Amino acid sequence: MLKGTRDGILKRVQPVSIHGQIYWDVFFTSLEEPDGQIHVARMGPEAVAANIEPGDQIRVEYLVGVAVKVSFVRA
């Protein structure tokens, strides 16, 4: 996918320190299969919506196949 989005259900967010820089591993499943395969996206904290919690419906934005932003999906 060159550019696009994928909606999902947040399973967990885990901080990761790489050479002192903090990143977030965002674990999520697709909306169609909430108990299906878990996908992981690693990105900087500025790209992840604040106060995001497990169980939230999210939208992951991709650019050239790489996750670049996670936001809430508003109903």
mmCIF file of the N, C-alpha and C atoms, coordinates in Angstrom:
data_MODEL
# 
_entry.id   MODEL 
# 
loop_
_atom_site.group_PDB 
_atom_site.id 
_atom_site.type_symbol 
_atom_site.label_atom_id 
_atom_site.label_alt_id 
_atom_site.label_comp_id 
_atom_site.label_asym_id 
_atom_site.label_entity_id 
_atom_site.label_seq_id 
_atom_site.pdbx_PDB_ins_code 
_atom_site.Cartn_x 
_atom_site.Cartn_y 
_atom_site.Cartn_z 
_atom_site.occupancy 
_atom_site.B_iso_or_equiv 
_atom_site.pdbx_formal_charge 
_atom_site.auth_seq_id 
_atom_site.auth_comp_id 
_atom_site.auth_asym_id 
_atom_site.auth_atom_id 
_atom_site.pdbx_PDB_model_num 
ATOM 1   N N  . MET A 1 1  ? 0.849   -1.162  0.000  1.00 0.00 ? 1  MET A N  1 
ATOM 2   C CA . MET A 1 1  ? 0.000   0.000   0.000  1.00 0.00 ? 1  MET A CA 1 
ATOM 3   C C  . MET A 1 1  ? 0.905   1.238   0.000  1.00 0.00 ? 1  MET A C  1 
ATOM 4   N N  . LEU A 1 2  ? 0.814   2.044   -1.031 1.00 0.00 ? 2  LEU A N  1 
ATOM 5   C CA . LEU A 1 2  ? 1.628   3.260   -1.081 1.00 0.00 ? 2  LEU A CA 1 
ATOM 6   C C  . LEU A 1 2  ? 1.136   4.294   -0.086 1.00 0.00 ? 2  LEU A C  1 
ATOM 7   N N  . LYS A 1 3  ? -0.170  4.553   -0.106 1.00 0.00 ? 3  LYS A N  1 
ATOM 8   C CA . LYS A 1 3  ? -0.752  5.485   0.847  1.00 0.00 ? 3  LYS A CA 1 
ATOM 9   C C  . LYS A 1 3  ? -2.157  5.014   1.149  1.00 0.00 ? 3  LYS A C  1 
ATOM 10  N N  . GLY A 1 4  ? -2.506  4.951   2.429  1.00 0.00 ? 4  GLY A N  1 
ATOM 11  C CA . GLY A 1 4  ? -3.842  4.509   2.792  1.00 0.00 ? 4  GLY A CA 1 
ATOM 12  C C  . GLY A 1 4  ? -4.014  4.413   4.285  1.00 0.00 ? 4  GLY A C  1 
ATOM 13  N N  . THR A 1 5  ? -5.153  3.868   4.687  1.00 0.00 ? 5  THR A N  1 
ATOM 14  C CA . THR A 1 5  ? -5.456  3.715   6.103  1.00 0.00 ? 5  THR A CA 1 
ATOM 15  C C  . THR A 1 5  ? -5.987  2.313   6.368  1.00 0.00 ? 5  THR A C  1 
ATOM 16  N N  . ARG A 1 6  ? -5.912  1.920   7.610  1.00 0.00 ? 6  ARG A N  1 
ATOM 17  C CA . ARG A 1 6  ? -6.473  0.646   8.070  1.00 0.00 ? 6  ARG A CA 1 
ATOM 18  C C  . ARG A 1 6  ? -7.122  0.921   9.422  1.00 0.00 ? 6  ARG A C  1 
ATOM 19  N N  . ASP A 1 7  ? -8.397  0.577   9.558  1.00 0.00 ? 7  ASP A N  1 
ATOM 20  C CA . ASP A 1 7  ? -9.095  0.728   10.836 1.00 0.00 ? 7  ASP A CA 1 
ATOM 21  C C  . ASP A 1 7  ? -8.895  -0.527  11.663 1.00 0.00 ? 7  ASP A C  1 
ATOM 22  N N  . GLY A 1 8  ? -8.837  -0.342  12.978 1.00 0.00 ? 8  GLY A N  1 
ATOM 23  C CA . GLY A 1 8  ? -8.616  -1.487  13.843 1.00 0.00 ? 8  GLY A CA 1 
ATOM 24  C C  . GLY A 1 8  ? -9.042  -1.239  15.269 1.00 0.00 ? 8  GLY A C  1 
ATOM 25  N N  . ILE A 1 9  ? -8.789  -2.233  16.099 1.00 0.00 ? 9  ILE A N  1 
ATOM 26  C CA . ILE A 1 9  ? -9.060  -2.169  17.526 1.00 0.00 ? 9  ILE A CA 1 
ATOM 27  C C  . ILE A 1 9  ? -7.711  -2.225  18.245 1.00 0.00 ? 9  ILE A C  1 
ATOM 28  N N  . LEU A 1 10 ? -7.448  -1.225  19.076 1.00 0.00 ? 10 LEU A N  1 
ATOM 29  C CA . LEU A 1 10 ? -6.186  -1.169  19.815 1.00 0.00 ? 10 LEU A CA 1 
ATOM 30  C C  . LEU A 1 10 ? -6.148  -2.265  20.870 1.00 0.00 ? 10 LEU A C  1 
ATOM 31  N N  . LYS A 1 11 ? -5.068  -3.022  20.897 1.00 0.00 ? 11 LYS A N  1 
ATOM 32  C CA . LYS A 1 11 ? -4.882  -4.066  21.904 1.00 0.00 ? 11 LYS A CA 1 
ATOM 33  C C  . LYS A 1 11 ? -3.969  -3.586  23.032 1.00 0.00 ? 11 LYS A C  1 
ATOM 34  N N  . ARG A 1 12 ? -2.870  -2.919  22.663 1.00 0.00 ? 12 ARG A N  1 
ATOM 35  C CA . ARG A 1 12 ? -1.988  -2.338  23.691 1.00 0.00 ? 12 ARG A CA 1 
ATOM 36  C C  . ARG A 1 12 ? -0.990  -1.403  23.039 1.00 0.00 ? 12 ARG A C  1 
ATOM 37  N N  . VAL A 1 13 ? -0.421  -0.530  23.881 1.00 0.00 ? 13 VAL A N  1 
ATOM 38  C CA . VAL A 1 13 ? 0.644   0.385   23.464 1.00 0.00 ? 13 VAL A CA 1 
ATOM 39  C C  . VAL A 1 13 ? 1.791   0.178   24.437 1.00 0.00 ? 13 VAL A C  1 
ATOM 40  N N  . GLN A 1 14 ? 2.974   -0.058  23.897 1.00 0.00 ? 14 GLN A N  1 
ATOM 41  C CA . GLN A 1 14 ? 4.135   -0.349  24.735 1.00 0.00 ? 14 GLN A CA 1 
ATOM 42  C C  . GLN A 1 14 ? 5.273   0.589   24.371 1.00 0.00 ? 14 GLN A C  1 
ATOM 43  N N  . PRO A 1 15 ? 5.818   1.316   25.362 1.00 0.00 ? 15 PRO A N  1 
ATOM 44  C CA . PRO A 1 15 ? 6.974   2.172   25.069 1.00 0.00 ? 15 PRO A CA 1 
ATOM 45  C C  . PRO A 1 15 ? 8.226   1.330   24.860 1.00 0.00 ? 15 PRO A C  1 
ATOM 46  N N  . VAL A 1 16 ? 9.077   1.788   23.934 1.00 0.00 ? 16 VAL A N  1 
ATOM 47  C CA . VAL A 1 16 ? 10.338  1.111   23.637 1.00 0.00 ? 16 VAL A CA 1 
ATOM 48  C C  . VAL A 1 16 ? 11.422  2.181   23.584 1.00 0.00 ? 16 VAL A C  1 
ATOM 49  N N  . SER A 1 17 ? 12.539  1.947   24.270 1.00 0.00 ? 17 SER A N  1 
ATOM 50  C CA . SER A 1 17 ? 13.658  2.882   24.236 1.00 0.00 ? 17 SER A CA 1 
ATOM 51  C C  . SER A 1 17 ? 14.738  2.328   23.314 1.00 0.00 ? 17 SER A C  1 
ATOM 52  N N  . ILE A 1 18 ? 15.085  3.113   22.304 1.00 0.00 ? 18 ILE A N  1 
ATOM 53  C CA . ILE A 1 18 ? 16.148  2.737   21.375 1.00 0.00 ? 18 ILE A CA 1 
ATOM 54  C C  . ILE A 1 18 ? 17.196  3.831   21.429 1.00 0.00 ? 18 ILE A C  1 
ATOM 55  N N  . HIS A 1 19 ? 18.339  3.512   22.009 1.00 0.00 ? 19 HIS A N  1 
ATOM 56  C CA . HIS A 1 19 ? 19.431  4.470   22.199 1.00 0.00 ? 19 HIS A CA 1 
ATOM 57  C C  . HIS A 1 19 ? 18.947  5.734   22.904 1.00 0.00 ? 19 HIS A C  1 
ATOM 58  N N  . GLY A 1 20 ? 18.073  5.566   23.893 1.00 0.00 ? 20 GLY A N  1 
ATOM 59  C CA . GLY A 1 20 ? 17.582  6.686   24.681 1.00 0.00 ? 20 GLY A CA 1 
ATOM 60  C C  . GLY A 1 20 ? 16.403  7.428   24.079 1.00 0.00 ? 20 GLY A C  1 
ATOM 61  N N  . GLN A 1 21 ? 16.028  7.114   22.844 1.00 0.00 ? 21 GLN A N  1 
ATOM 62  C CA . GLN A 1 21 ? 14.870  7.743   22.198 1.00 0.00 ? 21 GLN A CA 1 
ATOM 63  C C  . GLN A 1 21 ? 13.650  6.851   22.418 1.00 0.00 ? 21 GLN A C  1 
ATOM 64  N N  . ILE A 1 22 ? 12.539  7.428   22.883 1.00 0.00 ? 22 ILE A N  1 
ATOM 65  C CA . ILE A 1 22 ? 11.335  6.648   23.149 1.00 0.00 ? 22 ILE A CA 1 
ATOM 66  C C  . ILE A 1 22 ? 10.484  6.533   21.882 1.00 0.00 ? 22 ILE A C  1 
ATOM 67  N N  . TYR A 1 23 ? 10.042  5.311   21.604 1.00 0.00 ? 23 TYR A N  1 
ATOM 68  C CA . TYR A 1 23 ? 9.106   5.007   20.527 1.00 0.00 ? 23 TYR A CA 1 
ATOM 69  C C  . TYR A 1 23 ? 7.944   4.238   21.129 1.00 0.00 ? 23 TYR A C  1 
ATOM 70  N N  . TRP A 1 24 ? 6.864   4.101   20.386 1.00 0.00 ? 24 TRP A N  1 
ATOM 71  C CA . TRP A 1 24 ? 5.710   3.338   20.831 1.00 0.00 ? 24 TRP A CA 1 
ATOM 72  C C  . TRP A 1 24 ? 5.475   2.174   19.888 1.00 0.00 ? 24 TRP A C  1 
ATOM 73  N N  . ASP A 1 25 ? 5.293   0.987   20.445 1.00 0.00 ? 25 ASP A N  1 
ATOM 74  C CA . ASP A 1 25 ? 4.830   -0.161  19.680 1.00 0.00 ? 25 ASP A CA 1 
ATOM 75  C C  . ASP A 1 25 ? 3.318   -0.225  19.885 1.00 0.00 ? 25 ASP A C  1 
ATOM 76  N N  . VAL A 1 26 ? 2.575   -0.086  18.800 1.00 0.00 ? 26 VAL A N  1 
ATOM 77  C CA . VAL A 1 26 ? 1.117   -0.082  18.841 1.00 0.00 ? 26 VAL A CA 1 
ATOM 78  C C  . VAL A 1 26 ? 0.635   -1.435  18.314 1.00 0.00 ? 26 VAL A C  1 
ATOM 79  N N  . PHE A 1 27 ? -0.039  -2.191  19.156 1.00 0.00 ? 27 PHE A N  1 
ATOM 80  C CA . PHE A 1 27 ? -0.544  -3.512  18.802 1.00 0.00 ? 27 PHE A CA 1 
ATOM 81  C C  . PHE A 1 27 ? -2.039  -3.382  18.527 1.00 0.00 ? 27 PHE A C  1 
ATOM 82  N N  . PHE A 1 28 ? -2.479  -3.864  17.356 1.00 0.00 ? 28 PHE A N  1 
ATOM 83  C CA . PHE A 1 28 ? -3.894  -3.737  16.997 1.00 0.00 ? 28 PHE A CA 1 
ATOM 84  C C  . PHE A 1 28 ? -4.325  -4.880  16.093 1.00 0.00 ? 28 PHE A C  1 
ATOM 85  N N  . THR A 1 29 ? -5.652  -5.080  16.035 1.00 0.00 ? 29 THR A N  1 
ATOM 86  C CA . THR A 1 29 ? -6.256  -6.060  15.128 1.00 0.00 ? 29 THR A CA 1 
ATOM 87  C C  . THR A 1 29 ? -7.185  -5.315  14.181 1.00 0.00 ? 29 THR A C  1 
ATOM 88  N N  . SER A 1 30 ? -7.617  -5.990  13.133 1.00 0.00 ? 30 SER A N  1 
ATOM 89  C CA . SER A 1 30 ? -8.543  -5.359  12.187 1.00 0.00 ? 30 SER A CA 1 
ATOM 90  C C  . SER A 1 30 ? -9.940  -5.319  12.794 1.00 0.00 ? 30 SER A C  1 
ATOM 91  N N  . LEU A 1 31 ? -10.771 -4.390  12.309 1.00 0.00 ? 31 LEU A N  1 
ATOM 92  C CA . LEU A 1 31 ? -12.155 -4.294  12.782 1.00 0.00 ? 31 LEU A CA 1 
ATOM 93  C C  . LEU A 1 31 ? -12.953 -5.541  12.423 1.00 0.00 ? 31 LEU A C  1 
ATOM 94  N N  . GLU A 1 32 ? -12.676 -6.109  11.250 1.00 0.00 ? 32 GLU A N  1 
ATOM 95  C CA . GLU A 1 32 ? -13.420 -7.266  10.785 1.00 0.00 ? 32 GLU A CA 1 
ATOM 96  C C  . GLU A 1 32 ? -13.127 -8.517  11.614 1.00 0.00 ? 32 GLU A C  1 
ATOM 97  N N  . GLU A 1 33 ? -11.914 -8.625  12.132 1.00 0.00 ? 33 GLU A N  1 
ATOM 98  C CA . GLU A 1 33 ? -11.515 -9.784  12.937 1.00 0.00 ? 33 GLU A CA 1 
ATOM 99  C C  . GLU A 1 33 ? -10.860 -9.317  14.231 1.00 0.00 ? 33 GLU A C  1 
ATOM 100 N N  . PRO A 1 34 ? -11.662 -8.873  15.211 1.00 0.00 ? 34 PRO A N  1 
ATOM 101 C CA . PRO A 1 34 ? -11.088 -8.351  16.451 1.00 0.00 ? 34 PRO A CA 1 
ATOM 102 C C  . PRO A 1 34 ? -10.265 -9.362  17.247 1.00 0.00 ? 34 PRO A C  1 
ATOM 103 N N  . ASP A 1 35 ? -10.509 -10.646 17.031 1.00 0.00 ? 35 ASP A N  1 
ATOM 104 C CA . ASP A 1 35 ? -9.726  -11.680 17.714 1.00 0.00 ? 35 ASP A CA 1 
ATOM 105 C C  . ASP A 1 35 ? -8.716  -12.325 16.774 1.00 0.00 ? 35 ASP A C  1 
ATOM 106 N N  . GLY A 1 36 ? -8.490  -11.700 15.624 1.00 0.00 ? 36 GLY A N  1 
ATOM 107 C CA . GLY A 1 36 ? -7.587  -12.244 14.612 1.00 0.00 ? 36 GLY A CA 1 
ATOM 108 C C  . GLY A 1 36 ? -6.132  -11.864 14.846 1.00 0.00 ? 36 GLY A C  1 
ATOM 109 N N  . GLN A 1 37 ? -5.375  -11.858 13.770 1.00 0.00 ? 37 GLN A N  1 
ATOM 110 C CA . GLN A 1 37 ? -3.945  -11.579 13.816 1.00 0.00 ? 37 GLN A CA 1 
ATOM 111 C C  . GLN A 1 37 ? -3.670  -10.191 14.389 1.00 0.00 ? 37 GLN A C  1 
ATOM 112 N N  . ILE A 1 38 ? -2.670  -10.102 15.244 1.00 0.00 ? 38 ILE A N  1 
ATOM 113 C CA . ILE A 1 38 ? -2.263  -8.825  15.832 1.00 0.00 ? 38 ILE A CA 1 
ATOM 114 C C  . ILE A 1 38 ? -1.168  -8.218  14.971 1.00 0.00 ? 38 ILE A C  1 
ATOM 115 N N  . HIS A 1 39 ? -1.364  -6.960  14.596 1.00 0.00 ? 39 HIS A N  1 
ATOM 116 C CA . HIS A 1 39 ? -0.391  -6.199  13.820 1.00 0.00 ? 39 HIS A CA 1 
ATOM 117 C C  . HIS A 1 39 ? 0.339   -5.261  14.772 1.00 0.00 ? 39 HIS A C  1 
ATOM 118 N N  . VAL A 1 40 ? 1.582   -4.931  14.448 1.00 0.00 ? 40 VAL A N  1 
ATOM 119 C CA . VAL A 1 40 ? 2.377   -4.030  15.280 1.00 0.00 ? 40 VAL A CA 1 
ATOM 120 C C  . VAL A 1 40 ? 2.926   -2.905  14.417 1.00 0.00 ? 40 VAL A C  1 
ATOM 121 N N  . ALA A 1 41 ? 2.792   -1.683  14.913 1.00 0.00 ? 41 ALA A N  1 
ATOM 122 C CA . ALA A 1 41 ? 3.353   -0.513  14.239 1.00 0.00 ? 41 ALA A CA 1 
ATOM 123 C C  . ALA A 1 41 ? 4.230   0.224   15.242 1.00 0.00 ? 41 ALA A C  1 
ATOM 124 N N  . ARG A 1 42 ? 5.466   0.536   14.869 1.00 0.00 ? 42 ARG A N  1 
ATOM 125 C CA . ARG A 1 42 ? 6.376   1.282   15.754 1.00 0.00 ? 42 ARG A CA 1 
ATOM 126 C C  . ARG A 1 42 ? 6.515   2.691   15.212 1.00 0.00 ? 42 ARG A C  1 
ATOM 127 N N  . MET A 1 43 ? 6.293   3.668   16.099 1.00 0.00 ? 43 MET A N  1 
ATOM 128 C CA . MET A 1 43 ? 6.402   5.067   15.673 1.00 0.00 ? 43 MET A CA 1 
ATOM 129 C C  . MET A 1 43 ? 6.709   5.946   16.862 1.00 0.00 ? 43 MET A C  1 
ATOM 130 N N  . GLY A 1 44 ? 7.078   7.183   16.554 1.00 0.00 ? 44 GLY A N  1 
ATOM 131 C CA . GLY A 1 44 ? 7.374   8.153   17.596 1.00 0.00 ? 44 GLY A CA 1 
ATOM 132 C C  . GLY A 1 44 ? 6.115   8.565   18.336 1.00 0.00 ? 44 GLY A C  1 
ATOM 133 N N  . PRO A 1 45 ? 6.259   9.037   19.572 1.00 0.00 ? 45 PRO A N  1 
ATOM 134 C CA . PRO A 1 45 ? 5.090   9.397   20.371 1.00 0.00 ? 45 PRO A CA 1 
ATOM 135 C C  . PRO A 1 45 ? 4.256   10.525  19.763 1.00 0.00 ? 45 PRO A C  1 
ATOM 136 N N  . GLU A 1 46 ? 4.857   11.380  18.944 1.00 0.00 ? 46 GLU A N  1 
ATOM 137 C CA . GLU A 1 46 ? 4.117   12.470  18.314 1.00 0.00 ? 46 GLU A CA 1 
ATOM 138 C C  . GLU A 1 46 ? 3.117   11.965  17.275 1.00 0.00 ? 46 GLU A C  1 
ATOM 139 N N  . ALA A 1 47 ? 3.262   10.727  16.825 1.00 0.00 ? 47 ALA A N  1 
ATOM 140 C CA . ALA A 1 47 ? 2.391   10.164  15.801 1.00 0.00 ? 47 ALA A CA 1 
ATOM 141 C C  . ALA A 1 47 ? 1.242   9.337   16.381 1.00 0.00 ? 47 ALA A C  1 
ATOM 142 N N  . VAL A 1 48 ? 1.192   9.224   17.715 1.00 0.00 ? 48 VAL A N  1 
ATOM 143 C CA . VAL A 1 48 ? 0.162   8.413   18.368 1.00 0.00 ? 48 VAL A CA 1 
ATOM 144 C C  . VAL A 1 48 ? -0.768  9.339   19.142 1.00 0.00 ? 48 VAL A C  1 
ATOM 145 N N  . ALA A 1 49 ? -2.074  9.158   18.955 1.00 0.00 ? 49 ALA A N  1 
ATOM 146 C CA . ALA A 1 49 ? -3.067  9.990   19.641 1.00 0.00 ? 49 ALA A CA 1 
ATOM 147 C C  . ALA A 1 49 ? -2.874  9.912   21.152 1.00 0.00 ? 49 ALA A C  1 
ATOM 148 N N  . ALA A 1 50 ? -3.031  11.060  21.818 1.00 0.00 ? 50 ALA A N  1 
ATOM 149 C CA . ALA A 1 50 ? -2.895  11.114  23.280 1.00 0.00 ? 50 ALA A CA 1 
ATOM 150 C C  . ALA A 1 50 ? -4.058  10.384  23.941 1.00 0.00 ? 50 ALA A C  1 
ATOM 151 N N  . ASN A 1 51 ? -3.805  9.814   25.100 1.00 0.00 ? 51 ASN A N  1 
ATOM 152 C CA . ASN A 1 51 ? -4.819  9.139   25.917 1.00 0.00 ? 51 ASN A CA 1 
ATOM 153 C C  . ASN A 1 51 ? -5.490  7.963   25.209 1.00 0.00 ? 51 ASN A C  1 
ATOM 154 N N  . ILE A 1 52 ? -4.787  7.332   24.311 1.00 0.00 ? 52 ILE A N  1 
ATOM 155 C CA . ILE A 1 52 ? -5.315  6.167   23.604 1.00 0.00 ? 52 ILE A CA 1 
ATOM 156 C C  . ILE A 1 52 ? -5.235  4.972   24.552 1.00 0.00 ? 52 ILE A C  1 
ATOM 157 N N  . GLU A 1 53 ? -6.287  4.136   24.565 1.00 0.00 ? 53 GLU A N  1 
ATOM 158 C CA . GLU A 1 53 ? -6.342  3.016   25.496 1.00 0.00 ? 53 GLU A CA 1 
ATOM 159 C C  . GLU A 1 53 ? -6.780  1.737   24.791 1.00 0.00 ? 53 GLU A C  1 
ATOM 160 N N  . PRO A 1 54 ? -6.391  0.586   25.330 1.00 0.00 ? 54 PRO A N  1 
ATOM 161 C CA . PRO A 1 54 ? -6.828  -0.682  24.743 1.00 0.00 ? 54 PRO A CA 1 
ATOM 162 C C  . PRO A 1 54 ? -8.345  -0.736  24.615 1.00 0.00 ? 54 PRO A C  1 
ATOM 163 N N  . GLY A 1 55 ? -8.803  -1.276  23.489 1.00 0.00 ? 55 GLY A N  1 
ATOM 164 C CA . GLY A 1 55 ? -10.231 -1.357  23.213 1.00 0.00 ? 55 GLY A CA 1 
ATOM 165 C C  . GLY A 1 55 ? -10.742 -0.222  22.344 1.00 0.00 ? 55 GLY A C  1 
ATOM 166 N N  . ASP A 1 56 ? -9.946  0.856   22.208 1.00 0.00 ? 56 ASP A N  1 
ATOM 167 C CA . ASP A 1 56 ? -10.346 1.986   21.365 1.00 0.00 ? 56 ASP A CA 1 
ATOM 168 C C  . ASP A 1 56 ? -10.323 1.586   19.901 1.00 0.00 ? 56 ASP A C  1 
ATOM 169 N N  . GLN A 1 57 ? -11.247 2.155   19.130 1.00 0.00 ? 57 GLN A N  1 
ATOM 170 C CA . GLN A 1 57 ? -11.230 1.971   17.683 1.00 0.00 ? 57 GLN A CA 1 
ATOM 171 C C  . GLN A 1 57 ? -10.267 3.007   17.115 1.00 0.00 ? 57 GLN A C  1 
ATOM 172 N N  . ILE A 1 58 ? -9.302  2.548   16.312 1.00 0.00 ? 58 ILE A N  1 
ATOM 173 C CA . ILE A 1 58 ? -8.255  3.434   15.800 1.00 0.00 ? 58 ILE A CA 1 
ATOM 174 C C  . ILE A 1 58 ? -8.179  3.389   14.284 1.00 0.00 ? 58 ILE A C  1 
ATOM 175 N N  . ARG A 1 59 ? -7.490  4.359   13.727 1.00 0.00 ? 59 ARG A N  1 
ATOM 176 C CA . ARG A 1 59 ? -7.180  4.388   12.294 1.00 0.00 ? 59 ARG A CA 1 
ATOM 177 C C  . ARG A 1 59 ? -5.670  4.562   12.180 1.00 0.00 ? 59 ARG A C  1 
ATOM 178 N N  . VAL A 1 60 ? -5.029  3.628   11.470 1.00 0.00 ? 60 VAL A N  1 
ATOM 179 C CA . VAL A 1 60 ? -3.586  3.674   11.247 1.00 0.00 ? 60 VAL A CA 1 
ATOM 180 C C  . VAL A 1 60 ? -3.366  4.162   9.820  1.00 0.00 ? 60 VAL A C  1 
ATOM 181 N N  . GLU A 1 61 ? -2.594  5.247   9.677  1.00 0.00 ? 61 GLU A N  1 
ATOM 182 C CA . GLU A 1 61 ? -2.291  5.795   8.359  1.00 0.00 ? 61 GLU A CA 1 
ATOM 183 C C  . GLU A 1 61 ? -0.938  5.267   7.900  1.00 0.00 ? 61 GLU A C  1 
ATOM 184 N N  . TYR A 1 62 ? -0.869  4.881   6.623  1.00 0.00 ? 62 TYR A N  1 
ATOM 185 C CA . TYR A 1 62 ? 0.346   4.318   6.034  1.00 0.00 ? 62 TYR A CA 1 
ATOM 186 C C  . TYR A 1 62 ? 0.840   5.193   4.894  1.00 0.00 ? 62 TYR A C  1 
ATOM 187 N N  . LEU A 1 63 ? 2.138   5.246   4.743  1.00 0.00 ? 63 LEU A N  1 
ATOM 188 C CA . LEU A 1 63 ? 2.777   5.908   3.615  1.00 0.00 ? 63 LEU A CA 1 
ATOM 189 C C  . LEU A 1 63 ? 3.911   5.007   3.164  1.00 0.00 ? 63 LEU A C  1 
ATOM 190 N N  . VAL A 1 64 ? 3.889   4.578   1.935  1.00 0.00 ? 64 VAL A N  1 
ATOM 191 C CA . VAL A 1 64 ? 4.862   3.653   1.350  1.00 0.00 ? 64 VAL A CA 1 
ATOM 192 C C  . VAL A 1 64 ? 4.997   2.398   2.229  1.00 0.00 ? 64 VAL A C  1 
ATOM 193 N N  . GLY A 1 65 ? 3.847   1.901   2.694  1.00 0.00 ? 65 GLY A N  1 
ATOM 194 C CA . GLY A 1 65 ? 3.821   0.666   3.460  1.00 0.00 ? 65 GLY A CA 1 
ATOM 195 C C  . GLY A 1 65 ? 4.271   0.771   4.900  1.00 0.00 ? 65 GLY A C  1 
ATOM 196 N N  . VAL A 1 66 ? 4.548   1.986   5.387  1.00 0.00 ? 66 VAL A N  1 
ATOM 197 C CA . VAL A 1 66 ? 5.017   2.179   6.760  1.00 0.00 ? 66 VAL A CA 1 
ATOM 198 C C  . VAL A 1 66 ? 3.965   2.979   7.538  1.00 0.00 ? 66 VAL A C  1 
ATOM 199 N N  . ALA A 1 67 ? 3.621   2.514   8.742  1.00 0.00 ? 67 ALA A N  1 
ATOM 200 C CA . ALA A 1 67 ? 2.671   3.231   9.583  1.00 0.00 ? 67 ALA A CA 1 
ATOM 201 C C  . ALA A 1 67 ? 3.278   4.566   10.008 1.00 0.00 ? 67 ALA A C  1 
ATOM 202 N N  . VAL A 1 68 ? 2.520   5.655   9.828  1.00 0.00 ? 68 VAL A N  1 
ATOM 203 C CA . VAL A 1 68 ? 3.042   6.975   10.168 1.00 0.00 ? 68 VAL A CA 1 
ATOM 204 C C  . VAL A 1 68 ? 2.192   7.726   11.181 1.00 0.00 ? 68 VAL A C  1 
ATOM 205 N N  . LYS A 1 69 ? 0.961   7.254   11.455 1.00 0.00 ? 69 LYS A N  1 
ATOM 206 C CA . LYS A 1 69 ? 0.101   7.960   12.406 1.00 0.00 ? 69 LYS A CA 1 
ATOM 207 C C  . LYS A 1 69 ? -1.002  7.044   12.892 1.00 0.00 ? 69 LYS A C  1 
ATOM 208 N N  . VAL A 1 70 ? -1.336  7.183   14.189 1.00 0.00 ? 70 VAL A N  1 
ATOM 209 C CA . VAL A 1 70 ? -2.459  6.458   14.773 1.00 0.00 ? 70 VAL A CA 1 
ATOM 210 C C  . VAL A 1 70 ? -3.389  7.481   15.391 1.00 0.00 ? 70 VAL A C  1 
ATOM 211 N N  . SER A 1 71 ? -4.671  7.406   15.031 1.00 0.00 ? 71 SER A N  1 
ATOM 212 C CA . SER A 1 71 ? -5.655  8.343   15.564 1.00 0.00 ? 71 SER A CA 1 
ATOM 213 C C  . SER A 1 71 ? -6.921  7.591   15.960 1.00 0.00 ? 71 SER A C  1 
ATOM 214 N N  . PHE A 1 72 ? -7.764  8.260   16.777 1.00 0.00 ? 72 PHE A N  1 
ATOM 215 C CA . PHE A 1 72 ? -9.064  7.703   17.164 1.00 0.00 ? 72 PHE A CA 1 
ATOM 216 C C  . PHE A 1 72 ? -9.995  7.733   15.955 1.00 0.00 ? 72 PHE A C  1 
ATOM 217 N N  . VAL A 1 73 ? -10.902 6.768   15.895 1.00 0.00 ? 73 VAL A N  1 
ATOM 218 C CA . VAL A 1 73 ? -11.986 6.808   14.914 1.00 0.00 ? 73 VAL A CA 1 
ATOM 219 C C  . VAL A 1 73 ? -13.217 7.256   15.681 1.00 0.00 ? 73 VAL A C  1 
ATOM 220 N N  . ARG A 1 74 ? -13.755 8.375   15.279 1.00 0.00 ? 74 ARG A N  1 
ATOM 221 C CA . ARG A 1 74 ? -14.941 8.922   15.946 1.00 0.00 ? 74 ARG A CA 1 
ATOM 222 C C  . ARG A 1 74 ? -16.193 8.334   15.314 1.00 0.00 ? 74 ARG A C  1 
ATOM 223 N N  . ALA A 1 75 ? -17.117 7.901   16.144 1.00 0.00 ? 75 ALA A N  1 
ATOM 224 C CA . ALA A 1 75 ? -18.367 7.315   15.625 1.00 0.00 ? 75 ALA A CA 1 
ATOM 225 C C  . ALA A 1 75 ? -19.379 8.399   15.296 1.00 0.00 ? 75 ALA A C  1 
# 
